Amino acid sequence: MDCYKLGNAAAKQRHPLPEQLDKIKAKDATTLLRDADAAIRDRDGGRVCALVQRYGELGHPPRPVFDLLLKYAVSEDGKLHAEKYYQAMSEEFAATRPAFRWRHLVALARVTASEYGSPAPGYAEACRLLKV
């Protein structure tokens, strides 16, 4: 079940929920990142939280996760102002003790899934003008 549909009681639990994390069997970085991208596109916040958490637990480097989330931070227009939230979580990740860093990336992944599907104003035009 998606962590957005669990209600107020679950909102007090830290994501990913244990049952979400138990479903993640992949261990290699490429598969975890590919599945995280798919979960974002499916707007499945619970799954993307679990995938990013597992990725971090396995000691994979954080930069590829930041890169994945950055592409949505600039292309999507979330209610939390995607680019600003991305920047804040990047700074918090860098400033937080290693034992707690990945919590910021998990939170950013969850927000990214929620904002997917709401294109940022002007993004398509900018891509066309820049030919990217």
Secondary structure, DSSP 8 states (H G I E B T S, - for coil): --GGGS-HHHHTS-SS-HHHHHT----SHHHHHHHHHHHHHTT-HHHHHHHHHHHHHTT--SHHHHHHHHHHHHHB--TT-HHHHHHHHHHHHHHS-GGGTHHHHHHHHHHHHHHTTSB-TTHHHHHHHHT-
